[in-house]
Amino acid sequence: MKFNWHGMGAIYRFEMARTRRTLLQSIVSPVISTTLYFVVFGAAMGSHMGGIDGVSYGAYIVPGLIMLSLLTQSISNASFGIYFPKFTGTIYEILSAPVSYLEILGGYVGAAASKSVLLGVIILVTARLFVDFDVAHPIWMVAFLILTSVTFSLFGFIIGIWADGFEKLQLVPLLIVTPLTFLGGSFYSIHILPPLWQKISLFNPVVYLISGFRWSFYGVSDVSVEISMGMTLLFLAACMAGVWWIFRTGYRLKA
């Protein structure tokens, strides 16, 4: 069967158009929130704190703050994108249209990941107004940016399928992802923690994402970049497996 690029593109364009209609909520709001972190932690507090691993504190938290916005917005964009058609009932029109599950997934997840990458770039440029930093490995930085956006957009897609109410769309991001991100080294290195808490932190998957992303900026990390990339790809594979199971079984898609 020939791949339906037109069908996937229609879904993608519709989701990107929704971003333009909700620009304040989709782009401006997270950029302002992250900017406040830069002002408070980077510019104000960072000037009174020493550096970490030879990097000024204001610059050190830049990758963590970008990752914080990236994870939450990827999940939010993808989960709402697929949940709303379920809520209105138009999901059945999509499922009955001449588009495959892969094309549906590409449209929704591709749009959510594109929004997140765009947001990450805007935050990166905004951060330059407050702190000085360099990107030591730009190719790796882009790779982590794209992989993380796609992975958590897939995760958000799964949440959107699973959710049976608007409140559940925010349940996982607020109660699980955001705390894990704050405790995953966004504002500090896990090496400054007591030995017991260092070992506990290694069970937090977000640690590997932030560590790898930070390495692409400054060449310093809490865990090796190979392990960080491996964990990212492992989570990507797990999300792909979850989506495959949903489409295979029709979980919460079929009436």
Backbone as a ProteinNet text record, in pm:
[ID]
protein_1_A
[PRIMARY]
MKFNWHGMGAIYRFEMARTRRTLLQSIVSPVISTTLYFVVFGAAMGSHMGGIDGVSYGAYIVPGLIMLSLLTQSISNASFGIYFPKFTGTIYEILSAPVSYLEILGGYVGAAASKSVLLGVIILVTARLFVDFDVAHPIWMVAFLILTSVTFSLFGFIIGIWADGFEKLQLVPLLIVTPLTFLGGSFYSIHILPPLWQKISLFNPVVYLISGFRWSFYGVSDVSVEISMGMTLLFLAACMAGVWWIFRTGYRLKA
[TERTIARY]
84.2	0	88.1	56.9	135.9	115	226.9	220.1	142.8	45.9	-40.5	20.7	112.7	177.2	77.2	-18.8	-118.3	-203.6	-244.6	-325.7	-248.4	-124.5	-42	-15.7	9.6	35.1	-85.3	-205.4	-326.7	-340.5	-313.6	-318.6	-211.2	-92.4	19.4	-12.4	-63.9	-94.5	-207	-304.5	-414.3	-362.6	-274.7	-220.2	-129.7	-52.2	33	-50.4	-163.8	-253.8	-314.3	-338.2	-391.7	-291.8	-164.3	-61.6	-68.1	-89.9	-100.2	-222.5	-330	-451.5	-435.6	-348.8	-327.4	-183	-133.8	7.3	48	-38	-4.9	15.9	-71.5	-63.1	46.7	64.4	156.5	301.9	327.8	466.2	500.7	420.5	456	459.6	357.8	350.1	469.6	507.3	624.4	755.3	766	887.9	898.9	787.4	787.9	820.2	759.6	785.4	932.4	991.6	1133	1221.6	1182.1	1258.2	1264.7	1154.5	1153.5	1253.9	1267.3	1368.3	1507.7	1532.4	1662.5	1691.4	1588.6	1605.4	1634.4	1554.7	1566.4	1689.3	1702.1	1809.6	1939.7	1927.7	2048.3	2112.7	2035.8	2092.4	2104.4	1997.6	1996.7	2078.2	2037.7	2106	2239.3	2245.5	2367.7	2488	2464.9	2576.3	2638.4	2566.4	2617.3	2659.8	2658	2693.6	2814.4	2890.1	3004.1	2961.1	3054.7	3023.4	3017.1	2969	2961.5	3037.9	3136.9	3219.5	3282.6	3319.9	3385.2	3292.5	3161.7	3061.8	2986.4	2965.5	2891.8	2751.8	2697.2	2568.4	2458.5	2458.8	2356.9	2359.4	2478.4	2490.2	2460.2	2495.7	2479	2333	2241.9	2100.4	2026.5	2092.4	2025.1	1975	2058	2007.5	1893.4	1902.6	1797.1	1664.8	1668.8	1545.1	1484.4	1569.2	1517.7	1451.8	1516.7	1461.8	1331	1320.3	1196.6	1079.9	1098.9	993.1	968.1	1074.6	1063.4	977.4	1004.5	931.1	783.7	755.9	616.7	536.4	595.8	523.1	505.8	603.3	589.2	471	464.1	354.2	221.9	219.1	94.8	42.2	129.8	86.9	32.5	105.2	63.5	-60.7	-68.1	-182.1	-311.5	-306.4	-427.7	-464.8	-362.2	-387.7	-469.3	-441.1	-515.3	-637.9	-635.4	-750.6	-871.4	-848.5	-960.6	-1047.8	-989.5	-1074.8	-1154.3	-1095.4	-1170	-1287.4	-1261.8	-1364.6	-1481.5	-1450.7	-1555.2	-1615.4	-1548.6	-1598.9	-1545	-1464.3	-1410.8	-1298.4	-1255.3	-1150.5	-1195	-1328.1	-1378.2	-1372.8	-1384.8	-1368.6	-1223.6	-1130.9	-989.5	-956.9	-1009.4	-980.8	-1042.7	-1152.7	-1217.9	-1165.9	-1083.8	-1026.8	-916.9	-881.8	-776.9	-635.8	-614.9	-482.3	-451	-327.6	-286.3	-256.6	-239.5	-204.9	-71.3	22.2	152.9	140.6	52.5	31.9	-37.7	-133.1	-198.3	-95.5	-14.1	89	187.9	229	323.9	269.4	140.4	80.2	75.3	23.4	7	140.6	220.2	347.8	445.8	444.1	532.1	503.6	374.1	336.9	377.4	350.8	385	535.8	612.9	758.4	810.1	750.2	791	769.6	655.1	627.5	730.9	765.4	860.6	999.5	1042.1	1173.1	1176.6	1070.2	1060.4	1068.4	996	998.1	1137.7	1204.5	1339.6	1436.5	1425.4	1512.7	1486	1357.5	1323.1	1378.6	1365.3	1416.4	1568.6	1632.5	1778.2	1824	1755.9	1789.8	1760.3	1648.2	1611.8	1714	1762.9	1859.8	1987.5	2019.3	2142.3	2134	2014	1998	2034.3	2035.2	2056.6	2189.7	2236.2	2362.5	2445.4	2576.3	2666.9	2693.9	2682.7	2711.8	2751.6	2816.4	2856.8	2801	2787.6	2743.3	2863.2	2922	3044.2	3019	2903.5	2872.7	2734.3	2724.6	2593.7	2515.9	2586.4	2515.8	2450.7	2523	2466.5	2352.9	2367.2	2261.3	2132.1	2142	2024.1	1967.5	2056.8	2011.8	1932.5	1983.9	1911.9	1781	1783.2	1663.4	1552.9	1587	1487.2	1441.7	1536.4	1501.2	1412.4	1445	1363.2	1224.3	1215.6	1085.4	998.9	1057.2	981.6	940.6	1034.7	1006.7	893.1	898.8	794.9	666.7	674	550.8	479.3	555.2	497.5	436.6	507.6	457.1	328.5	325.1	204.2	90.2	120.8	18.9	-45.7	36.2	-15.3	-105	-63.1	-144.1	-277.1	-274.8	-398	-495.7	-444	-529.8	-584.8	-499.3	-537.4	-637.3	-624.1	-705.9	-852.7	-939.6	-1083.7	-1145	-1060.4	-1106.4	-992.8	-1028.6	-924.9	-829.1	-881.1	-794.7	-681.9	-706.1	-602.6	-491.7	-518.2	-413.8	-301	-334.9	-235.5	-181.5	-241.7	-204.4	-58.7	-20.1	116.2	219.4	197.7	297.2	317.8	209.3	220.7	271.8	224.3	256.6	377.1	418	528.7	643.4	615.8	723.5	790.7	712.2	770.8	855.1	805.3	891.8	1018.9	1008.3	1126.7	1227.6	1176.9	1266.4	1337.6	1264.8	1327.5	1430.3	1400.8	1491.9	1593.1	1592.9	1681.9	1806.2	1835	1956.1	1937.7	1814.5	1792.1	1869.4	1875.5	1937.2	2065.6	2108.6	2227.6	2286.2	2406.4	2467.7	2438.2	2403	2372.7	2498.3	2616.1	2739.5	2752.5	2675.8	2683	2592.8	2513.7	2425	2501.6	2448.7	2508.9	2510.4	2604.3	2617.8	2487.9	2408.8	2283.6	2188.6	2175.4	2083.4	2135.8	2268.3	2322.4	2276.4	2279.9	2236.9	2087.4	2009.7	1865.5	1833.2	1909.3	1884.8	1904.3	1989.6	2015.9	1895.4	1796	1672.1	1573.4	1609.7	1527.2	1567.3	1480.4	1519.3	1551.2	1494.3	1517.3	1661.9	1727.8	1868.4	1952.1	1926.2	2005.6	1978.2	1853.8	1820	1889.8	1878.9	1939.2	2091.3	2147.2	2292.7	2348	2283.6	2330.8	2316.5	2206.4	2182.9	2283.8	2313.5	2412.5	2551.7	2581.8	2712.4	2729.6	2622.8	2632.7	2665.2	2635.6	2666.6	2809.8	2846.4	2970	3070.5	3033.7	3125	3134.6	3043.6	3039.7	2904.2	2903.7	2779.3	2786.7	2670.4	2662.9	2681.4	2641.7	2664.2	2719.9	2778.2	2841.6	2737.7	2779.7	2688.5	2637.2	2718.5	2673.3	2554	2561.7	2451	2328.4	2351.1	2239.7	2167.5	2242.3	2181.4	2112.2	2174.8	2114.7	1982.1	1975	1850.4	1743.4	1783.1	1686.9	1628	1713.6	1667.3	1582.9	1617.7	1539.9	1398.8	1386.4	1254.4	1175.7	1245.5	1181.7	1124.2	1203.7	1157.5	1038.3	1041.6	931	802.5	814.5	696.3	643.4	733	691	617.3	667.2	601.5	462.8	452.2	323	221.9	264.9	176.2	135.4	231.3	200.1	92.2	103.9	4.7	-132.6	-135.9	-262.8	-334.4	-261.7	-324.1	-359	-279.8	-306.5	-432.2	-449.6	-563.3	-683.9	-661.3	-770.1	-804.9	-708.6	-729.8	-783	-904.1	-972.5	-985.9	-977	-1002.8	-1133.9	-1159.9	-1281.2	-1396.2	-1514.6	-1630.6	-1670.7
-120	0	125.6	217.7	339.9	429	484.6	571.7	698.9	732.5	847.6	973.2	1033.6	1155.8	1270.3	1275.1	1382.6	1373.2	1250.5	1233.5	1269.3	1222.3	1254.7	1404.8	1464.5	1608.1	1689.6	1640.6	1712.2	1716	1601.9	1597.5	1688.4	1682	1763.3	1912.6	1954	2095.8	2143	2055.8	2092.6	2116.9	2028.3	2043.1	2166.4	2193.9	2312	2439.3	2434	2549.2	2575.3	2468.7	2485.4	2559.1	2536.7	2608.7	2758.2	2793.2	2935.3	2999.6	2921.3	2975.4	2990.7	2911.3	2915.8	2954	3054.6	3092.3	3129.3	3203.5	3244.7	3125.3	3027.3	2909.5	2813.5	2797.1	2696.2	2740.4	2866.1	2912.4	3019.9	3126.6	3242.3	3208.3	3136.8	3105.3	3023.7	2911.6	2837.8	2915.6	3001.3	3082.1	3180.9	3245.8	3341.6	3270.3	3153	3077.3	3040.3	2993.5	2956.2	3079	3190.2	3314.1	3357.2	3339.6	3373.9	3288.2	3161.4	3076.1	3130.9	3174.4	3231	3356.5	3441.2	3565.5	3536.4	3447.8	3421.2	3336.4	3220.7	3128.3	3161.3	3202.9	3227.5	3361.4	3468.8	3603.2	3646.9	3628.5	3677.5	3587.4	3461.2	3370.7	3324	3305.8	3254.6	3344.7	3474.3	3567.8	3554.1	3489.8	3472.8	3329.3	3244.4	3104.7	3070.5	2972.8	2927.6	2840.8	2810.8	2727.4	2580	2500.1	2354.7	2291.8	2208.5	2142.8	2243.9	2360.5	2461.5	2544.9	2530.1	2605.9	2695.6	2822.2	2913.8	2858.7	2888.2	2828.8	2870.8	2997.7	3044.7	2967.1	2938.8	2861.2	2713.8	2664.4	2522	2478.6	2566.7	2526.9	2543.1	2603.1	2624.1	2493.4	2388.4	2263.2	2202.6	2210.1	2153.8	2225.1	2356.9	2432.8	2409.9	2398.7	2366.6	2229.1	2133.4	1998.6	1996.8	2077.6	2085.5	2127.5	2232	2277.2	2175.9	2115.8	2020.2	1899.8	1844.8	1725.5	1755.9	1862.9	1893.2	1933.8	2012.1	2058.3	1947.5	1859.3	1746.7	1659.8	1629.5	1547.3	1620.2	1747.1	1824.2	1836.7	1869.7	1888.5	1759.8	1650.5	1523.8	1466.8	1475.2	1416.6	1490.8	1623.6	1699.6	1680.4	1671.4	1657.2	1534.3	1419.9	1297.6	1283.4	1345.3	1331.4	1409.8	1527.9	1611.7	1544.3	1478.5	1404.8	1293.3	1231.3	1130.1	1194.4	1312.3	1381.6	1425.3	1472.1	1521.4	1410.4	1295	1185.3	1181.9	1280.9	1283.7	1182.1	1116.3	1015.2	903.1	874.6	765.4	802.5	930.5	974.4	956.1	983.7	966.5	818.8	734.3	591.2	526.2	583.2	527.2	588.1	689.7	754	665	686.1	604.2	643.5	642	666.9	553.6	509.3	400.3	453	359.8	398.3	472.9	429.6	494.8	638.6	662.7	798	886.9	829.1	903.7	940.8	842.8	866.4	972.3	963.4	1060.4	1201.2	1215.9	1348.7	1411.3	1337.3	1391.5	1406.3	1301.2	1305	1398.5	1399.6	1490.4	1636	1671.9	1809.6	1844.6	1752.8	1778.9	1794.5	1707.9	1717.7	1845.7	1885.3	2009.9	2130.7	2134	2243.8	2246.9	2128.9	2123.3	2166.8	2123.2	2164.2	2315.2	2369.6	2514.9	2587.4	2535.2	2595.5	2588.7	2473.5	2459.5	2558.1	2581.1	2677.3	2819.1	2853.3	2988.1	3009.5	2908.6	2920.3	2930.5	2856.1	2861.5	3001.9	3063	3200.2	3298.3	3278.2	3366.7	3358.8	3238.7	3220.4	3300.2	3317.2	3391.4	3537.6	3587.7	3725.9	3743.3	3631.7	3640	3581	3477.9	3414.5	3384.9	3379.1	3342.8	3192.7	3127.8	2984.4	2948.3	2835.7	2784.7	2644.2	2603	2467	2393.3	2303.6	2235.1	2132.9	2068.4	1962.3	1989.2	2081.5	2120.9	2006.9	1915	1803.7	1714	1685	1604.6	1678.5	1810.2	1889.8	1878.4	1891.6	1879	1737.6	1638.2	1499.4	1473.7	1519	1501.5	1579.9	1699.2	1783	1712.2	1660.3	1595.1	1462.9	1381.4	1250.9	1265	1359.4	1380.5	1429.7	1519.8	1570.9	1459.3	1377.3	1267.9	1165.1	1129.5	1028.1	1069.8	1191.5	1232.8	1275.1	1304.4	1323.2	1189.2	1082.6	948.9	912.7	947.7	922.5	1000.2	1126	1206.7	1150.1	1094.6	1030.6	915.5	836.8	724.8	776.3	884.4	941.9	992.2	1054.5	1104.3	992.8	877.2	762.2	706.2	700.4	642.9	730.1	860.9	953	945.1	947.5	952.9	1080.4	1178.5	1308.5	1408.5	1537.6	1639.9	1643.3	1610.4	1615.3	1512.8	1398.9	1296.7	1336.8	1430.3	1476.6	1544.5	1607	1678.9	1596	1479.1	1398.1	1353.3	1290.9	1239.5	1352.7	1456.8	1565.1	1635	1662.7	1739.1	1656.3	1533.5	1452.3	1361.3	1337.6	1245.4	1312	1364.2	1414.2	1538.3	1636.6	1759.6	1733	1656.5	1625.1	1550.5	1454.7	1380.6	1473.2	1573	1667.6	1756.6	1805.9	1888.8	1809.1	1679.6	1594.8	1524.2	1556.7	1490.1	1568	1671.9	1748.5	1873.2	1923.9	2047.3	2164.6	2171.2	2285.3	2249	2123.9	2082.7	1957.5	1923.4	1797.8	1693.5	1573.7	1470.8	1431.3	1471.2	1438.9	1514.2	1622.3	1695.8	1633.4	1533.5	1467.3	1365.1	1327.6	1217.5	1089.7	997.9	876.4	797.6	785.4	710.6	774.6	908.5	977.8	981.3	973.8	961.5	831.8	723.4	593.3	592.6	655.7	662.2	744.2	852.6	939.6	866.6	764	691	609.5	592.8	526.3	624	752	854.6	865.4	826	827.1	966	1070.2	1205.9	1249	1189.2	1220	1198.7	1091.4	1057.4	1154.4	1200	1295.8	1428.7	1478.9	1608.2	1599.8	1489.7	1473.6	1472.4	1397.5	1393	1526.6	1593.7	1724.6	1826.4	1821.4	1914.1	1885.9	1758.5	1724.3	1786.7	1791.6	1849	1997.7	2063.1	2205	2224.7	2155.7	2189.8	2075.8	1957	1844.3	1785.1	1823.4	1767.5	1699.8	1591.8	1517.8	1437	1397.9	1313.9	1166.3	1126.8	990.6	1002.6	896.4	902.5	929.9	996.6	1032.8	908.1	801.8	677.3	618.8	620.2	568.7	658.6	789.8	883.7	858.9	844.6	818.4	682.6	584.5	451.9	451.2	523.8	531.2	605.3	709.1	783.1	692.5	617.1	526	412.5	368.1	262.1	309.9	433.3	488.1	511.2	553.2	570.6	437.7	331.1	199	152.9	181.9	143	216	343.5	420.9	370.7	337.8	283.5	151.4	69	-58.1	-34.7	65.6	97.7	144.4	229.5	278.1	163.1	76.2	-39.7	-126	-148.6	-230.1	-163.4	-31.1	41.9	25.8	44.7	33.2	-111.8	-205.6	-346.2	-395.3	-349.4	-395.6	-302.7	-178.7	-81.2	-28.3	-30.8	12.2	155.9	171	299.9	378.4	307.5	368	316.9	190.3	130.4	147.2	174.8	194	63.5
0	0	0	-88.3	-99.6	21.9	69.7	186.9	152.1	237.7	212.3	274.6	200.4	250.7	262.9	173.8	177.1	303.4	338.9	460	585.3	594.6	710.6	717	599.3	595.4	637.4	606	644.8	797.1	861.3	1008	1066.9	1009.1	1057.3	1045.4	930.4	909.9	1001.5	1025.1	1114.8	1255.9	1303.9	1438.8	1449	1346	1348.8	1342.2	1270.5	1266.2	1402.9	1478.4	1614.9	1703	1678.2	1752.5	1724.6	1597.9	1564.2	1627.5	1641.4	1703.4	1854.7	1914.5	2059.9	2089.4	2018.8	2027.4	2169.8	2240.4	2376.7	2468.1	2456.9	2542.6	2498.5	2368.2	2315.1	2317.9	2290	2277.8	2379.5	2382.5	2464.9	2613.2	2662.3	2804.9	2854.4	2789	2837.8	2824.9	2721.9	2708.4	2823	2858.7	2970.2	3101.5	3122.3	3245.5	3257.4	3147.9	3150.4	3166.2	3107.1	3121.5	3267.9	3339.6	3482	3559	3520.2	3583.5	3557.5	3433.4	3400.9	3484	3499.1	3573.8	3720.9	3780.6	3924.4	3955.8	3887.2	3920.4	3847.2	3721.8	3644.1	3671.2	3653.2	3666.5	3811.7	3890.6	4029	4121.9	4135.6	4226.8	4171.3	4039	3979.4	4000.7	4011	4031.4	4169.5	4263.1	4399.3	4427.7	4324.6	4342.3	4258.1	4304.5	4227.8	4111.3	4024.2	3910.1	3946.9	3853.6	3870.3	3754.2	3786.7	3684.9	3589.9	3645.5	3563.8	3479	3498	3422	3519.3	3482.4	3569	3593.9	3711.2	3748	3650.5	3609.2	3515.6	3385.6	3334.7	3210.7	3234.9	3353.8	3383.7	3379.2	3420.2	3427.5	3294.7	3194.9	3065.9	3004.7	2991.1	2932.9	3014.2	3147.1	3230.2	3214	3201.6	3184.5	3046	2944.6	2811.5	2812.8	2879.2	2886.7	2964.5	3068.5	3146.4	3058.4	2979.6	2888.6	2778.2	2729	2619.1	2658.9	2776.2	2820.3	2843	2916.3	2949.2	2826.3	2737.8	2620.9	2516.9	2503.3	2411.1	2452.7	2581.1	2631.6	2615.6	2653.4	2647.9	2505.1	2411.3	2272.3	2211.8	2232.1	2171.2	2237.7	2370.6	2441.4	2407.8	2405.4	2372.6	2225.7	2139.1	1996.3	1963	2027.9	1998.5	2088.7	2207.9	2296.6	2245.8	2189.7	2148.7	2042.3	1940.1	1846.7	1915.6	2017.6	2093.8	2165.9	2223.1	2301.4	2212.7	2092.9	2002.2	1915	1912.4	1831	1689.6	1652.1	1515.5	1494.8	1602.1	1588.9	1496.3	1495.1	1410.9	1263.2	1232.5	1094.7	1049.4	1141.4	1108.6	1089.8	1180.3	1172.9	1049.7	1000.6	882.2	751.5	762.1	643	583.8	458.3	393.6	439.2	569.5	626	722.7	722.5	809.8	949.7	1042.2	1178.4	1181.4	1096.2	1091.3	1043.2	949.2	896.8	999.8	1074	1182.6	1288.3	1325.1	1426	1379.3	1252	1199.1	1200.1	1170	1169.4	1307.9	1404.7	1539.9	1613.2	1611.3	1682.9	1612.5	1478	1404.8	1437.3	1445.7	1478.5	1621.2	1716	1856.3	1873.2	1805.7	1815.2	1750	1638.1	1570.5	1660.9	1728.6	1821.8	1933.6	1986	2096.7	2053.8	1935.4	1884.3	1863.5	1806.9	1788	1921.7	2020.2	2153.3	2213.5	2197.4	2251.1	2189.4	2059.2	1990.9	2040.8	2057.8	2107.1	2247.3	2333.7	2470.8	2469	2378.6	2367.5	2329.5	2234.6	2193	2305.6	2374.5	2485.2	2597.6	2625.7	2734.3	2708.8	2581.5	2545.5	2587.9	2610.6	2654.2	2801.1	2876.7	3020.8	3066.3	2999	3038.3	2914.1	2933.3	2824.6	2829.6	2716.6	2710.5	2568	2555.6	2425.7	2408.6	2284.9	2254.1	2196.2	2277	2236.4	2126.7	2130.2	2034	1973.1	1878.4	1824.6	1759.5	1691.5	1626.5	1730.7	1837.5	1945.3	2014.8	2026.8	2089.2	2009.5	1877.3	1791.2	1798.5	1803.8	1810.5	1938.2	2051.8	2178.4	2176.7	2118.8	2112.4	2034.1	1918.3	1832.9	1892.4	1938.1	1994.6	2116.8	2203.7	2323.5	2286.2	2190	2147.3	2089.9	2003.6	1943	2047.2	2135.7	2237.6	2328.8	2379.1	2474	2404.1	2275.1	2198.8	2182.8	2160.9	2157.8	2292.7	2398.9	2533.9	2558	2512.6	2525.4	2443.4	2325.9	2241.9	2317.2	2386.7	2465.7	2577.7	2643.7	2751.5	2696.5	2578.6	2518.6	2486.3	2443.7	2418	2548.7	2649.2	2779.1	2854.6	2845.5	2925.1	2884	2983.7	2956.8	3013.3	3041.8	3089.6	3080	3071.5	3056.2	3175.2	3294.7	3412.6	3404.5	3338.2	3327.8	3232.3	3143.6	3052.9	3129.1	3242.2	3322.3	3437.6	3459.1	3575.3	3569	3458.4	3445.8	3437.2	3352.3	3347.9	3481.7	3553.4	3677.6	3794	3806.1	3924.3	3905	3780.4	3757.3	3681.1	3560.9	3475.4	3533.9	3578.4	3633	3758	3857.3	3972.5	3933	3841.7	3798.3	3731.4	3658.6	3591.2	3692.1	3791	3894.2	3974.3	3996.4	4074.1	3984.9	3855.9	3762	3727.2	3803.2	3779.8	3696.1	3688.8	3612.5	3670.9	3804.8	3872.1	3945.4	3934.4	4008.3	3944.1	3985.6	3945.6	4052.6	4011.8	4112.3	4189.5	4140.9	4211.5	4343.1	4360.8	4487.1	4593.6	4555.4	4650	4732.3	4850.2	4926.4	4843.6	4868.8	4786.8	4770	4877.2	4867.8	4767.5	4773.8	4684.3	4540.7	4524.5	4389.1	4324.4	4402	4349.3	4322.2	4410.1	4389.4	4264.6	4243.2	4127.7	3995.7	3995.2	3871.7	3825.7	3913.8	3874.8	3809.9	3809	3746.2	3599.6	3505.2	3363.4	3309.5	3371.9	3322.8	3346	3445.6	3472.1	3345.9	3274.8	3156.8	3041.8	3031.2	2926.1	2950.1	3072.8	3105.8	3098.6	3149	3149.3	3007.8	2918.2	2780.1	2710	2734.3	2673.2	2724.6	2853.9	2911.2	2857	2835.5	2778.8	2640.5	2563.3	2429.1	2433.7	2546.1	2562.6	2611.9	2720.5	2791.8	2801.1	2753.5	2762.5	2901.2	2991.4	3127.2	3146.6	3224.3	3244.4	3372.4	3421.9	3541.4	3506.5	3386.4	3336.8	3195.4	3146.1	3014.6	2906.3	2800.6	2692.5	2620.4	2618.2	2555	2629.3	2762.3	2842.4	2826.8	2823.4	2805.8	2674.2	2565.4	2436	2434.1	2497.1	2503	2576.8	2689.1	2765.4	2686.7	2613.9	2531.4	2423.3	2356.3	2251.8	2310	2430.7	2495.8	2527.1	2578.2	2608.1	2479.6	2373.8	2243.4	2194.9	2207.8	2165.8	2248.9	2379.9	2467.4	2427.6	2395.8	2353.8	2220.1	2127.9	1999	2017.6	2109.3	2138	2197.6	2285.9	2345.6	2242.3	2150.3	2044.1	1951.3	1917.7	1833.4	1898.2	2028.7	2100.1	2099.5	2116.2	2115.2	1981.6	1872.4	1740.7	1706.7	1755.5	1727	1798.3	1922.5	2002.8	1994.8	1945.2	1942.9	2079.9	2171.8	2309.4	2314	2366.6	2382.2	2251.6	2140.8	2010.8	1950.7	1976	1922.3	2020.7	1968.1	2054.1	2121.1
[MASK]
+++++++++++++++++++++++++++++++++++++++++++++++++++++++++++++++++++++++++++++++++++++++++++++++++++++++++++++++++++++++++++++++++++++++++++++++++++++++++++++++++++++++++++++++++++++++++++++++++++++++++++++++++++++++++++++++++++++++++++++++++++++++++++++++

